[in-house]
């Protein structure tokens, strides 16, 4: 039963995010690792209110709007590669989450 490591990478910088995902994909290809993805998700549009001062009556600036981009990649098996990818240092603008799941083979009866 293989382990599947799902990496979820998010960033407000789409170009940097795509560069990091491309690096992971290239590393996987060089090592012969089975990689599924990247799977892009619809960007989340966020809106953050901004106060003009710290006091309660300071008024507000126009809200700050920005997009958060998400890519997911699945590493099937190859636990050493998945560990290497999750432990590497990423740019501050990239957030990485890893989820490990053990999947049963279809028709294995377990």
Beta strands, then each sheet from edge to edge (+ up, - down):
strand 1: 3-11
strand 2: 35-51
strand 3: 60-76
strand 4: 95-102
sheet 1: 2+ 3- 1+ 4-
end
